[in-house]
Amino acid sequence: MFNRGWGARLKDLGQDLTNIEVNTILADGMTGRKMPPYPEALYDIADRYAHCLVDDVGLDLIDFFNQARALEDGRAPGGVTSASDLQPQFMAGTAVPEALTNGAEDFRRLRWAAKAVIDHQKRPSPRDPVLEPEVLTIVNRIHRHCGQLELMVGKLVEEAGANDLIGVDGDALYRKLRDPKIQLPDAPAVDLTRIRKIWELGVDRIVLQSVLQLDGDIVFRADKNLDLKASEALVKAHREFVELGVNQWRAMFELLANLMGSVFDRLIPGR
């Protein structure tokens, strides 16, 4: 009988092969490590996003989270009925909330915070910072990705019934990860792929991007602030990685075709 688990994996693989995306990123630093277990990767993402909003934007994230919790608990003052009514405060030297978690609730609060910053930049007050375009691009990324992660994390917990490694702060998470009695719940391959991409991108700046679609469309993007002539070596490296990606894409297509052939051979012997 056909294994539905394998079927879902083949479907995920087929969806991943509908396009190939190659990004060239300017990073402040690199650790050289692969993605850790997905609960830790989720916490890393939340922590990086929080530090970006605090360190690069100057948002008082502790105050904003307190406002958000009051709204969620029905304790918000009069006139505050939705996330759009929350008021971001900006000051230097603030800190990231100590109890930040990798749960859906904190990804929602980070999404609200990023949206508040974006809206505030449309009508900033004289005493508040005006963000550079590249910083605002990252804030938009935080808003978009936190919306995706909020839904994804909520679904992971719902489907698992319970997940002791989600919705916990950093200290509790690392203690649980060292506990041999706690098993890491499975996650769909498509979710792990999305988490890995968001984790790898972090808050770094994309300067070159190539997207190749299965239907033949090809899109090339370059940061308008990048001097392409002065960055010839970077452009060359990007071109070489696009070629490498296309070769890998072709190999994955061949692998998928062989897997599908094997499945049909089992379902219809002697076809």
MOCOR-V466061 format. One record per backbone hydrogen bond with DSSP energy under -1.0 kcal/mol. CO is the residue of the C=O (numbers start at 1). NH is the residue of the N-H. Records with the same first field share a line. If there is no record, write none. Layout:
BEGIN
CO: NH / NH
END
This chain:
BEGIN
3: 7
4: 8
5: 9
6: 10
7: 11
8: 12
9: 13
10: 14
11: 15
12: 16
13: 17
15: 18
18: 214
20: 212
22: 210
24: 207 / 208
26: 205
37: 40 / 41
38: 42
39: 43
40: 44
41: 45
42: 46
43: 47
44: 48
45: 49
46: 50
47: 51
48: 52
49: 53
50: 54
51: 55
52: 56 / 57
53: 59
58: 91
59: 61
60: 64
61: 65
62: 66
63: 67
64: 68
65: 69
66: 70
67: 71
68: 72
69: 73
70: 75 / 76
77: 80
82: 85
83: 86
89: 60
97: 100
103: 107
104: 108
105: 109
106: 110
107: 111
108: 112
109: 113
110: 114
111: 115
112: 116
113: 117
114: 118
115: 119
116: 120
117: 121
120: 123
125: 128
132: 136
133: 137
134: 138
135: 139
136: 140
137: 141
138: 142
139: 143
140: 144
141: 145
142: 146
143: 147
144: 148
145: 149
146: 150
147: 151
148: 152
149: 153
150: 154
151: 155
152: 156
153: 157
154: 158
155: 159
156: 160
157: 161
163: 166
168: 102
169: 173
170: 174
171: 175
172: 176
173: 177
176: 179
179: 182
188: 192
189: 193
190: 194
191: 195
192: 196
193: 197
194: 198
195: 199
196: 200
197: 201
198: 202
201: 204
205: 26
207: 223
208: 24
209: 221
210: 22
211: 219
212: 20
213: 216
217: 213
219: 211
221: 209
223: 226
226: 228
227: 231
231: 235
232: 236
233: 237
234: 238
235: 239
236: 240
237: 241
238: 242
239: 243
240: 244
241: 245
242: 246
243: 247
244: 248
245: 249
246: 250
247: 251
248: 252
249: 253
250: 254
251: 255
252: 256
253: 257
254: 258
255: 259
256: 260
257: 261
258: 262
259: 263
260: 264
261: 265
262: 266
263: 267
264: 268
268: 271
END
